[in-house]
Amino acid sequence: MESIAVKWDRAYADSDPVNAQPCAVLAENSYLLPSQGLALDLACGLGGNACFLAAQGLVTEAWDCSGVALAKLKQYAGTKKLNVSVRQCFVGAECFVPSRFHVIVVSRFLDRSLCDAIIASLVPGGLLFYQTFTLTKVNEKGPSNRDFLLENTELLKLFAPLDVLYYRDNQRIGDASQGLRNEAQFIGLKQPKPLE
Ligand SMILES: C[S@@+](CC[C@H](N)C(=O)[O-])C[C@H]1O[C@@H](n2cnc3c(N)ncnc32)[C@H](O)[C@@H]1O
């Protein structure tokens, strides 16, 4: 595990959070966000999602194993007065507390063993925004390790307990220079508890 953090620390050594963008599924569907609550940017890197969520008024946690990325994010969020707190950890199911987050965002990270904990960690009425790389690609972009690549429609299966508000994966159909390629997008809603 240590070597993963070292690898990512090196990757972030020359990067600046000012250039970090929210993932498209979040930015393009931000009208779904609640006006307040607690959000998580899981495997946040430089925190493009975290800063976006905080700018929307959500108290935001940003988790990642890279101390370099988190140090840069913490400093950047401080200068922008964004309510982002960072947590350095190797994410495992034990990191999650049930019914805690109103919003969870995961982009360009996949650990299938976390899915149940992610669902449990949403409050009833909470939203999951997910966007990551697919096995069906039109070019070499993204990881080559199959463990980190989604099968066709896999996000729908991994998060089947959630109501699907949005799903997109254009696979290799049609004009491959257009549309969403190499990645899938998903927004899921944890149904609020029925009224007694
Ligand atoms: C491809 S980057 C994506 C970063 C960010 N979510 C984005 O979309 O720009 C993957 C991130 O996952 C983090 N990561 C990888 N394995 C991890 C683990 N086991 N626990 C915590 N973070 C991890 C890396 O440090 C890196 O920041």
The ligand as a MOL file (V3000), in Angstrom:
LIG
                    3D

  0  0  0     0  0            999 V3000
M  V30 BEGIN CTAB
M  V30 COUNTS 27 29 0 0 0
M  V30 BEGIN ATOM
M  V30 1 C -6.7970 8.8580 -11.0560 0
M  V30 2 S -6.6550 9.6620 -9.5130 0 CHG=1
M  V30 3 C -8.2320 10.4790 -9.4280 0
M  V30 4 C -8.2040 11.6760 -8.5540 0
M  V30 5 C -9.5090 12.5140 -8.5740 0
M  V30 6 N -10.6240 11.7710 -8.0500 0
M  V30 7 C -9.7910 12.9860 -9.9870 0
M  V30 8 O -10.7890 12.5770 -10.5800 0
M  V30 9 O -8.9970 13.7910 -10.4830 0 CHG=-1
M  V30 10 C -6.8510 8.3340 -8.3350 0
M  V30 11 C -6.6610 8.7930 -6.8980 0
M  V30 12 O -6.9180 7.6960 -6.0310 0
M  V30 13 C -6.0130 7.7530 -4.9640 0
M  V30 14 N -5.9290 6.3890 -4.4220 0
M  V30 15 C -5.5540 5.2620 -5.0910 0
M  V30 16 N -5.6680 4.1880 -4.2740 0
M  V30 17 C -6.1050 4.6580 -3.0830 0
M  V30 18 C -6.4330 4.0490 -1.8400 0
M  V30 19 N -6.3380 2.7160 -1.6570 0
M  V30 20 N -6.8700 4.8280 -0.8170 0
M  V30 21 C -6.9710 6.1720 -0.9920 0
M  V30 22 N -6.6850 6.8010 -2.1410 0
M  V30 23 C -6.2720 6.0560 -3.1830 0
M  V30 24 C -4.7170 8.2770 -5.5790 0
M  V30 25 O -3.8620 8.8770 -4.6520 0
M  V30 26 C -5.2620 9.2860 -6.5750 0
M  V30 27 O -5.3280 10.5720 -6.0190 0
M  V30 END ATOM
M  V30 BEGIN BOND
M  V30 1 1 1 2
M  V30 2 1 2 3
M  V30 3 1 2 10
M  V30 4 1 3 4
M  V30 5 1 4 5
M  V30 6 1 5 6
M  V30 7 1 5 7
M  V30 8 2 7 8
M  V30 9 1 7 9
M  V30 10 1 10 11
M  V30 11 1 11 12
M  V30 12 1 11 26
M  V30 13 1 12 13
M  V30 14 1 13 14
M  V30 15 1 13 24
M  V30 16 1 14 15
M  V30 17 1 14 23
M  V30 18 2 15 16
M  V30 19 1 16 17
M  V30 20 1 17 18
M  V30 21 2 17 23
M  V30 22 1 18 19
M  V30 23 2 18 20
M  V30 24 1 20 21
M  V30 25 2 21 22
M  V30 26 1 22 23
M  V30 27 1 24 25
M  V30 28 1 24 26
M  V30 29 1 26 27
M  V30 END BOND
M  V30 END CTAB
M  END
